[in-house]
Amino acid sequence: MSEKDNSQLTSISKSRTLEEIADFWDTHSLDDYWDQTHEVEFEVRAKQRRRITLVPEIYTQVESQARERGILPETLVNLWLVERLQKAG
């Protein structure tokens, strides 16, 4: 269902909007409708990520500081790198 064509009903939820679809699946289980589904193919274009390894002792410190801030260690490292790159550039 495209966002432009709101007149089309979805096959299972009979919804017209993404919000209605979300509301339906918030209160229903796909297990109850499995026999009404069909196999589809689609392509996912995810951004490629790069990995950088850290010395375990450094990671432990990063993990501790991230936990204090309530964020993931990866998020904290990305924030620090952005700050550093902005200063350097």
Biopython code that builds the backbone (N, CA, C, O; Angstrom):
import numpy as np
from Bio.PDB.StructureBuilder import StructureBuilder

atoms = [
    (1, "MET", "N", (0.850, -1.169, 0.000)),
    (1, "MET", "CA", (0.000, 0.000, 0.000)),
    (1, "MET", "C", (0.893, 1.229, 0.000)),
    (1, "MET", "O", (1.751, 1.370, 0.872)),
    (2, "SER", "N", (0.709, 2.092, -0.936)),
    (2, "SER", "CA", (1.516, 3.301, -0.965)),
    (2, "SER", "C", (0.859, 4.361, -0.108)),
    (2, "SER", "O", (-0.350, 4.334, 0.122)),
    (3, "GLU", "N", (1.672, 5.297, 0.363)),
    (3, "GLU", "CA", (1.138, 6.370, 1.198)),
    (3, "GLU", "C", (0.261, 7.300, 0.380)),
    (3, "GLU", "O", (-0.602, 7.977, 0.938)),
    (4, "LYS", "N", (0.466, 7.347, -0.951)),
    (4, "LYS", "CA", (-0.305, 8.225, -1.815)),
    (4, "LYS", "C", (-1.704, 7.682, -2.057)),
    (4, "LYS", "O", (-2.643, 8.452, -2.261)),
    (5, "ASP", "N", (-1.850, 6.352, -2.035)),
    (5, "ASP", "CA", (-3.124, 5.724, -2.343)),
    (5, "ASP", "C", (-3.747, 5.184, -1.068)),
    (5, "ASP", "O", (-3.610, 4.000, -0.759)),
    (6, "ASN", "N", (-4.433, 6.049, -0.326)),
    (6, "ASN", "CA", (-5.029, 5.652, 0.941)),
    (6, "ASN", "C", (-6.365, 4.950, 0.763)),
    (6, "ASN", "O", (-6.964, 4.523, 1.750)),
    (7, "SER", "N", (-6.859, 4.815, -0.489)),
    (7, "SER", "CA", (-8.152, 4.174, -0.700)),
    (7, "SER", "C", (-8.046, 2.652, -0.701)),
    (7, "SER", "O", (-9.058, 1.967, -0.551)),
    (8, "GLN", "N", (-6.853, 2.118, -0.865)),
    (8, "GLN", "CA", (-6.648, 0.670, -0.911)),
    (8, "GLN", "C", (-6.620, 0.098, 0.502)),
    (8, "GLN", "O", (-5.935, 0.622, 1.381)),
    (9, "LEU", "N", (-7.365, -0.972, 0.710)),
    (9, "LEU", "CA", (-7.373, -1.646, 2.007)),
    (9, "LEU", "C", (-6.283, -2.703, 2.045)),
    (9, "LEU", "O", (-6.019, -3.364, 1.041)),
    (10, "THR", "N", (-5.648, -2.865, 3.205)),
    (10, "THR", "CA", (-4.687, -3.949, 3.343)),
    (10, "THR", "C", (-5.455, -5.254, 3.457)),
    (10, "THR", "O", (-6.609, -5.275, 3.885)),
    (11, "SER", "N", (-4.806, -6.335, 3.072)),
    (11, "SER", "CA", (-5.508, -7.610, 2.955)),
    (11, "SER", "C", (-5.963, -8.208, 4.280)),
    (11, "SER", "O", (-7.028, -8.823, 4.338)),
    (12, "ILE", "N", (-5.201, -8.046, 5.320)),
    (12, "ILE", "CA", (-5.559, -8.684, 6.591)),
    (12, "ILE", "C", (-6.266, -7.702, 7.526)),
    (12, "ILE", "O", (-7.350, -8.002, 8.025)),
    (13, "SER", "N", (-5.675, -6.551, 7.765)),
    (13, "SER", "CA", (-6.238, -5.628, 8.753)),
    (13, "SER", "C", (-7.396, -4.795, 8.212)),
    (13, "SER", "O", (-8.150, -4.200, 8.983)),
    (14, "LYS", "N", (-7.538, -4.751, 6.900)),
    (14, "LYS", "CA", (-8.556, -3.917, 6.241)),
    (14, "LYS", "C", (-8.373, -2.450, 6.606)),
    (14, "LYS", "O", (-9.341, -1.695, 6.695)),
    (15, "SER", "N", (-7.137, -2.062, 6.813)),
    (15, "SER", "CA", (-6.803, -0.689, 7.198)),
    (15, "SER", "C", (-6.529, 0.154, 5.967)),
    (15, "SER", "O", (-6.164, -0.356, 4.908)),
    (16, "ARG", "N", (-6.713, 1.463, 6.132)),
    (16, "ARG", "CA", (-6.478, 2.390, 5.032)),
    (16, "ARG", "C", (-5.219, 3.233, 5.237)),
    (16, "ARG", "O", (-4.696, 3.797, 4.276)),
    (17, "THR", "N", (-4.732, 3.327, 6.454)),
    (17, "THR", "CA", (-3.564, 4.169, 6.731)),
    (17, "THR", "C", (-2.517, 3.364, 7.492)),
    (17, "THR", "O", (-2.815, 2.318, 8.069)),
    (18, "LEU", "N", (-1.285, 3.871, 7.484)),
    (18, "LEU", "CA", (-0.224, 3.206, 8.245)),
    (18, "LEU", "C", (-0.552, 3.190, 9.731)),
    (18, "LEU", "O", (-0.238, 2.223, 10.426)),
    (19, "GLU", "N", (-1.178, 4.247, 10.219)),
    (19, "GLU", "CA", (-1.554, 4.306, 11.639)),
    (19, "GLU", "C", (-2.571, 3.216, 11.981)),
    (19, "GLU", "O", (-2.458, 2.557, 13.015)),
    (20, "GLU", "N", (-3.554, 3.031, 11.118)),
    (20, "GLU", "CA", (-4.544, 1.973, 11.341)),
    (20, "GLU", "C", (-3.894, 0.588, 11.308)),
    (20, "GLU", "O", (-4.242, -0.287, 12.101)),
    (21, "ILE", "N", (-2.950, 0.400, 10.386)),
    (21, "ILE", "CA", (-2.234, -0.880, 10.310)),
    (21, "ILE", "C", (-1.474, -1.117, 11.612)),
    (21, "ILE", "O", (-1.519, -2.210, 12.177)),
    (22, "ALA", "N", (-0.773, -0.083, 12.082)),
    (22, "ALA", "CA", (-0.010, -0.207, 13.328)),
    (22, "ALA", "C", (-0.931, -0.526, 14.495)),
    (22, "ALA", "O", (-0.623, -1.392, 15.314)),
    (23, "ASP", "N", (-2.055, 0.165, 14.574)),
    (23, "ASP", "CA", (-3.013, -0.090, 15.657)),
    (23, "ASP", "C", (-3.521, -1.526, 15.614)),
    (23, "ASP", "O", (-3.648, -2.180, 16.649)),
    (24, "PHE", "N", (-3.810, -2.012, 14.410)),
    (24, "PHE", "CA", (-4.295, -3.385, 14.266)),
    (24, "PHE", "C", (-3.269, -4.380, 14.784)),
    (24, "PHE", "O", (-3.598, -5.262, 15.578)),
    (25, "TRP", "N", (-1.990, -4.236, 14.321)),
    (25, "TRP", "CA", (-0.981, -5.219, 14.701)),
    (25, "TRP", "C", (-0.510, -5.054, 16.134)),
    (25, "TRP", "O", (0.117, -5.962, 16.681)),
    (26, "ASP", "N", (-0.797, -3.914, 16.754)),
    (26, "ASP", "CA", (-0.514, -3.757, 18.185)),
    (26, "ASP", "C", (-1.435, -4.630, 19.026)),
    (26, "ASP", "O", (-1.111, -4.958, 20.167)),
    (27, "THR", "N", (-2.577, -5.005, 18.470)),
    (27, "THR", "CA", (-3.564, -5.765, 19.238)),
    (27, "THR", "C", (-3.864, -7.143, 18.656)),
    (27, "THR", "O", (-4.749, -7.843, 19.150)),
    (28, "HIS", "N", (-3.142, -7.538, 17.618)),
    (28, "HIS", "CA", (-3.364, -8.838, 16.979)),
    (28, "HIS", "C", (-2.029, -9.566, 16.798)),
    (28, "HIS", "O", (-0.966, -8.947, 16.747)),
    (29, "SER", "N", (-2.114, -10.872, 16.703)),
    (29, "SER", "CA", (-0.921, -11.699, 16.496)),
    (29, "SER", "C", (-0.903, -12.235, 15.067)),
    (29, "SER", "O", (-1.914, -12.722, 14.560)),
    (30, "LEU", "N", (0.263, -12.137, 14.428)),
    (30, "LEU", "CA", (0.415, -12.689, 13.083)),
    (30, "LEU", "C", (0.142, -14.192, 13.080)),
    (30, "LEU", "O", (-0.290, -14.745, 12.068)),
    (31, "ASP", "N", (0.389, -14.837, 14.187)),
    (31, "ASP", "CA", (0.147, -16.281, 14.291)),
    (31, "ASP", "C", (-1.312, -16.625, 13.979)),
    (31, "ASP", "O", (-1.598, -17.692, 13.437)),
    (32, "ASP", "N", (-2.224, -15.728, 14.320)),
    (32, "ASP", "CA", (-3.643, -15.965, 14.062)),
    (32, "ASP", "C", (-4.012, -15.798, 12.590)),
    (32, "ASP", "O", (-5.087, -16.228, 12.170)),
    (33, "TYR", "N", (-3.133, -15.181, 11.806)),
    (33, "TYR", "CA", (-3.429, -14.875, 10.404)),
    (33, "TYR", "C", (-2.426, -15.512, 9.450)),
    (33, "TYR", "O", (-2.415, -15.195, 8.260)),
    (34, "TRP", "N", (-1.587, -16.403, 9.960)),
    (34, "TRP", "CA", (-0.495, -16.966, 9.159)),
    (34, "TRP", "C", (-1.001, -17.612, 7.869)),
    (34, "TRP", "O", (-0.342, -17.521, 6.833)),
    (35, "ASP", "N", (-2.155, -18.259, 7.923)),
    (35, "ASP", "CA", (-2.696, -18.925, 6.736)),
    (35, "ASP", "C", (-3.145, -17.938, 5.658)),
    (35, "ASP", "O", (-3.397, -18.344, 4.523)),
    (36, "GLN", "N", (-3.248, -16.656, 5.991)),
    (36, "GLN", "CA", (-3.653, -15.638, 5.021)),
    (36, "GLN", "C", (-2.450, -14.899, 4.417)),
    (36, "GLN", "O", (-2.619, -13.991, 3.603)),
    (37, "THR", "N", (-1.255, -15.289, 4.816)),
    (37, "THR", "CA", (-0.065, -14.613, 4.314)),
    (37, "THR", "C", (0.484, -15.333, 3.089)),
    (37, "THR", "O", (0.098, -16.461, 2.782)),
    (38, "HIS", "N", (1.389, -14.656, 2.402)),
    (38, "HIS", "CA", (2.058, -15.283, 1.266)),
    (38, "HIS", "C", (3.501, -14.782, 1.218)),
    (38, "HIS", "O", (3.832, -13.712, 1.730)),
    (39, "GLU", "N", (4.332, -15.583, 0.593)),
    (39, "GLU", "CA", (5.750, -15.266, 0.525)),
    (39, "GLU", "C", (5.972, -14.092, -0.433)),
    (39, "GLU", "O", (5.359, -14.016, -1.498)),
    (40, "VAL", "N", (6.857, -13.186, -0.033)),
    (40, "VAL", "CA", (7.227, -12.056, -0.890)),
    (40, "VAL", "C", (8.740, -11.910, -0.884)),
    (40, "VAL", "O", (9.424, -12.403, 0.014)),
    (41, "GLU", "N", (9.247, -11.230, -1.893)),
    (41, "GLU", "CA", (10.668, -10.902, -1.940)),
    (41, "GLU", "C", (10.803, -9.390, -1.903)),
    (41, "GLU", "O", (10.013, -8.670, -2.513)),
    (42, "PHE", "N", (11.805, -8.919, -1.185)),
    (42, "PHE", "CA", (12.080, -7.493, -1.163)),
    (42, "PHE", "C", (13.553, -7.281, -0.876)),
    (42, "PHE", "O", (14.230, -8.160, -0.342)),
    (43, "GLU", "N", (14.032, -6.118, -1.232)),
    (43, "GLU", "CA", (15.436, -5.790, -1.063)),
    (43, "GLU", "C", (15.575, -4.782, 0.067)),
    (43, "GLU", "O", (14.817, -3.817, 0.154)),
    (44, "VAL", "N", (16.549, -5.019, 0.926)),
    (44, "VAL", "CA", (16.832, -4.105, 2.024)),
    (44, "VAL", "C", (18.148, -3.408, 1.727)),
    (44, "VAL", "O", (19.171, -4.053, 1.496)),
    (45, "ARG", "N", (18.108, -2.105, 1.737)),
    (45, "ARG", "CA", (19.328, -1.329, 1.506)),
    (45, "ARG", "C", (19.753, -0.680, 2.815)),
    (45, "ARG", "O", (19.366, 0.447, 3.126)),
    (46, "ALA", "N", (20.542, -1.402, 3.560)),
    (46, "ALA", "CA", (21.024, -0.905, 4.841)),
    (46, "ALA", "C", (22.369, -0.223, 4.650)),
    (46, "ALA", "O", (23.174, -0.616, 3.805)),
    (47, "LYS", "N", (22.589, 0.799, 5.448)),
    (47, "LYS", "CA", (23.883, 1.462, 5.400)),
    (47, "LYS", "C", (24.945, 0.493, 5.908)),
    (47, "LYS", "O", (24.750, -0.218, 6.893)),
    (48, "GLN", "N", (26.051, 0.488, 5.218)),
    (48, "GLN", "CA", (27.142, -0.398, 5.616)),
    (48, "GLN", "C", (27.866, 0.207, 6.814)),
    (48, "GLN", "O", (28.194, 1.394, 6.821)),
    (49, "ARG", "N", (28.103, -0.598, 7.797)),
    (49, "ARG", "CA", (28.827, -0.152, 8.988)),
    (49, "ARG", "C", (30.234, -0.696, 8.958)),
    (49, "ARG", "O", (30.503, -1.742, 8.367)),
    (50, "ARG", "N", (31.109, 0.013, 9.591)),
    (50, "ARG", "CA", (32.500, -0.411, 9.723)),
    (50, "ARG", "C", (32.750, -0.711, 11.193)),
    (50, "ARG", "O", (32.161, -0.084, 12.073)),
    (51, "ARG", "N", (33.613, -1.657, 11.448)),
    (51, "ARG", "CA", (33.953, -2.017, 12.827)),
    (51, "ARG", "C", (35.359, -1.559, 13.148)),
    (51, "ARG", "O", (36.267, -1.637, 12.321)),
    (52, "ILE", "N", (35.512, -1.086, 14.354)),
    (52, "ILE", "CA", (36.827, -0.733, 14.881)),
    (52, "ILE", "C", (36.972, -1.488, 16.189)),
    (52, "ILE", "O", (36.115, -1.382, 17.066)),
    (53, "THR", "N", (38.034, -2.238, 16.325)),
    (53, "THR", "CA", (38.229, -2.994, 17.557)),
    (53, "THR", "C", (38.897, -2.118, 18.603)),
    (53, "THR", "O", (39.736, -1.271, 18.296)),
    (54, "LEU", "N", (38.501, -2.346, 19.837)),
    (54, "LEU", "CA", (39.060, -1.614, 20.971)),
    (54, "LEU", "C", (39.763, -2.589, 21.900)),
    (54, "LEU", "O", (39.386, -3.756, 22.000)),
    (55, "VAL", "N", (40.772, -2.099, 22.567)),
    (55, "VAL", "CA", (41.434, -2.871, 23.615)),
    (55, "VAL", "C", (40.371, -3.122, 24.701)),
    (55, "VAL", "O", (39.647, -2.194, 25.062)),
    (56, "PRO", "N", (40.264, -4.332, 25.220)),
    (56, "PRO", "CA", (39.217, -4.644, 26.193)),
    (56, "PRO", "C", (39.139, -3.664, 27.370)),
    (56, "PRO", "O", (38.042, -3.341, 27.827)),
    (57, "GLU", "N", (40.270, -3.196, 27.859)),
    (57, "GLU", "CA", (40.259, -2.263, 28.993)),
    (57, "GLU", "C", (39.609, -0.929, 28.599)),
    (57, "GLU", "O", (38.896, -0.322, 29.397)),
    (58, "ILE", "N", (39.861, -0.484, 27.373)),
    (58, "ILE", "CA", (39.249, 0.764, 26.901)),
    (58, "ILE", "C", (37.744, 0.571, 26.744)),
    (58, "ILE", "O", (36.954, 1.428, 27.140)),
    (59, "TYR", "N", (37.357, -0.559, 26.163)),
    (59, "TYR", "CA", (35.932, -0.825, 25.981)),
    (59, "TYR", "C", (35.205, -0.838, 27.327)),
    (59, "TYR", "O", (34.088, -0.330, 27.432)),
    (60, "THR", "N", (35.821, -1.406, 28.336)),
    (60, "THR", "CA", (35.208, -1.445, 29.668)),
    (60, "THR", "C", (34.945, -0.039, 30.186)),
    (60, "THR", "O", (33.898, 0.224, 30.776)),
    (61, "GLN", "N", (35.900, 0.867, 29.965)),
    (61, "GLN", "CA", (35.718, 2.254, 30.397)),
    (61, "GLN", "C", (34.606, 2.942, 29.597)),
    (61, "GLN", "O", (33.782, 3.667, 30.154)),
    (62, "VAL", "N", (34.598, 2.703, 28.294)),
    (62, "VAL", "CA", (33.554, 3.287, 27.440)),
    (62, "VAL", "C", (32.189, 2.761, 27.868)),
    (62, "VAL", "O", (31.229, 3.523, 27.985)),
    (63, "GLU", "N", (32.113, 1.473, 28.095)),
    (63, "GLU", "CA", (30.857, 0.841, 28.503)),
    (63, "GLU", "C", (30.344, 1.430, 29.813)),
    (63, "GLU", "O", (29.147, 1.675, 29.959)),
    (64, "SER", "N", (31.235, 1.653, 30.751)),
    (64, "SER", "CA", (30.869, 2.222, 32.044)),
    (64, "SER", "C", (30.321, 3.642, 31.882)),
    (64, "SER", "O", (29.292, 3.990, 32.461)),
    (65, "GLN", "N", (31.020, 4.454, 31.088)),
    (65, "GLN", "CA", (30.563, 5.838, 30.888)),
    (65, "GLN", "C", (29.240, 5.882, 30.113)),
    (65, "GLN", "O", (28.383, 6.723, 30.384)),
    (66, "ALA", "N", (29.085, 4.985, 29.167)),
    (66, "ALA", "CA", (27.838, 4.930, 28.403)),
    (66, "ALA", "C", (26.674, 4.549, 29.313)),
    (66, "ALA", "O", (25.592, 5.130, 29.225)),
    (67, "ARG", "N", (26.899, 3.579, 30.179)),
    (67, "ARG", "CA", (25.855, 3.145, 31.115)),
    (67, "ARG", "C", (25.424, 4.302, 32.005)),
    (67, "ARG", "O", (24.233, 4.470, 32.267)),
    (68, "GLU", "N", (26.393, 5.112, 32.480)),
    (68, "GLU", "CA", (26.072, 6.274, 33.312)),
    (68, "GLU", "C", (25.174, 7.262, 32.568)),
    (68, "GLU", "O", (24.322, 7.915, 33.172)),
    (69, "ARG", "N", (25.372, 7.366, 31.254)),
    (69, "ARG", "CA", (24.595, 8.299, 30.437)),
    (69, "ARG", "C", (23.298, 7.668, 29.920)),
    (69, "ARG", "O", (22.445, 8.363, 29.366)),
    (70, "GLY", "N", (23.154, 6.375, 30.097)),
    (70, "GLY", "CA", (21.952, 5.688, 29.637)),
    (70, "GLY", "C", (21.913, 5.482, 28.135)),
    (70, "GLY", "O", (20.836, 5.455, 27.539)),
    (71, "ILE", "N", (23.094, 5.334, 27.508)),
    (71, "ILE", "CA", (23.173, 5.111, 26.071)),
    (71, "ILE", "C", (24.054, 3.904, 25.782)),
    (71, "ILE", "O", (24.755, 3.408, 26.665)),
    (72, "LEU", "N", (24.013, 3.446, 24.559)),
    (72, "LEU", "CA", (24.854, 2.320, 24.159)),
    (72, "LEU", "C", (26.303, 2.774, 23.998)),
    (72, "LEU", "O", (26.554, 3.927, 23.647)),
    (73, "PRO", "N", (27.256, 1.880, 24.250)),
    (73, "PRO", "CA", (28.660, 2.234, 24.053)),
    (73, "PRO", "C", (28.942, 2.724, 22.630)),
    (73, "PRO", "O", (29.718, 3.661, 22.440)),
    (74, "GLU", "N", (28.318, 2.098, 21.634)),
    (74, "GLU", "CA", (28.517, 2.502, 20.243)),
    (74, "GLU", "C", (28.062, 3.941, 20.020)),
    (74, "GLU", "O", (28.704, 4.693, 19.287)),
    (75, "THR", "N", (26.962, 4.319, 20.648)),
    (75, "THR", "CA", (26.449, 5.679, 20.525)),
    (75, "THR", "C", (27.418, 6.667, 21.138)),
    (75, "THR", "O", (27.695, 7.715, 20.555)),
    (76, "LEU", "N", (27.933, 6.342, 22.306)),
    (76, "LEU", "CA", (28.882, 7.225, 22.979)),
    (76, "LEU", "C", (30.143, 7.415, 22.148)),
    (76, "LEU", "O", (30.620, 8.540, 21.996)),
    (77, "VAL", "N", (30.681, 6.341, 21.615)),
    (77, "VAL", "CA", (31.894, 6.434, 20.787)),
    (77, "VAL", "C", (31.616, 7.285, 19.556)),
    (77, "VAL", "O", (32.448, 8.115, 19.189)),
    (78, "ASN", "N", (30.472, 7.102, 18.912)),
    (78, "ASN", "CA", (30.131, 7.914, 17.746)),
    (78, "ASN", "C", (30.002, 9.390, 18.106)),
    (78, "ASN", "O", (30.440, 10.252, 17.343)),
    (79, "LEU", "N", (29.407, 9.691, 19.258)),
    (79, "LEU", "CA", (29.298, 11.084, 19.700)),
    (79, "LEU", "C", (30.677, 11.690, 19.928)),
    (79, "LEU", "O", (30.943, 12.815, 19.505)),
    (80, "TRP", "N", (31.542, 10.953, 20.589)),
    (80, "TRP", "CA", (32.896, 11.436, 20.851)),
    (80, "TRP", "C", (33.659, 11.666, 19.550)),
    (80, "TRP", "O", (34.373, 12.659, 19.410)),
    (81, "LEU", "N", (33.507, 10.748, 18.601)),
    (81, "LEU", "CA", (34.227, 10.896, 17.336)),
    (81, "LEU", "C", (33.718, 12.103, 16.548)),
    (81, "LEU", "O", (34.510, 12.819, 15.936)),
    (82, "VAL", "N", (32.421, 12.330, 16.557)),
    (82, "VAL", "CA", (31.873, 13.504, 15.887)),
    (82, "VAL", "C", (32.424, 14.785, 16.503)),
    (82, "VAL", "O", (32.831, 15.701, 15.788)),
    (83, "GLU", "N", (32.435, 14.843, 17.826)),
    (83, "GLU", "CA", (32.993, 16.021, 18.517)),
    (83, "GLU", "C", (34.439, 16.243, 18.125)),
    (83, "GLU", "O", (34.842, 17.362, 17.807)),
    (84, "ARG", "N", (35.206, 15.188, 18.147)),
    (84, "ARG", "CA", (36.634, 15.294, 17.827)),
    (84, "ARG", "C", (36.851, 15.716, 16.385)),
    (84, "ARG", "O", (37.709, 16.553, 16.106)),
    (85, "LEU", "N", (36.091, 15.154, 15.477)),
    (85, "LEU", "CA", (36.227, 15.500, 14.069)),
    (85, "LEU", "C", (35.805, 16.943, 13.793)),
    (85, "LEU", "O", (36.396, 17.615, 12.948)),
    (86, "GLN", "N", (34.790, 17.413, 14.501)),
    (86, "GLN", "CA", (34.368, 18.818, 14.338)),
    (86, "GLN", "C", (35.458, 19.765, 14.801)),
    (86, "GLN", "O", (35.709, 20.789, 14.166)),
    (87, "LYS", "N", (36.103, 19.429, 15.898)),
    (87, "LYS", "CA", (37.208, 20.262, 16.396)),
    (87, "LYS", "C", (38.388, 20.256, 15.429)),
    (87, "LYS", "O", (39.049, 21.277, 15.238)),
    (88, "ALA", "N", (38.649, 19.099, 14.820)),
    (88, "ALA", "CA", (39.798, 18.964, 13.929)),
    (88, "ALA", "C", (39.542, 19.627, 12.566)),
    (88, "ALA", "O", (40.473, 20.067, 11.892)),
    (89, "GLY", "N", (38.276, 19.687, 12.181)),
    (89, "GLY", "CA", (37.949, 20.176, 10.838)),
    (89, "GLY", "C", (37.689, 21.608, 10.855)),
    (89, "GLY", "O", (37.397, 22.195, 9.813)),
]
sb = StructureBuilder()
sb.init_structure("model")
sb.init_model(0)
sb.init_chain("A")
sb.init_seg("    ")
for serial, (resi, resn, name, xyz) in enumerate(atoms, 1):
    if name == "N":
        sb.init_residue(resn, " ", resi, " ")
    sb.init_atom(name, np.array(xyz, "f"), 0.0, 1.0, " ", f" {name:<3s}", serial, name[0])
structure = sb.get_structure()
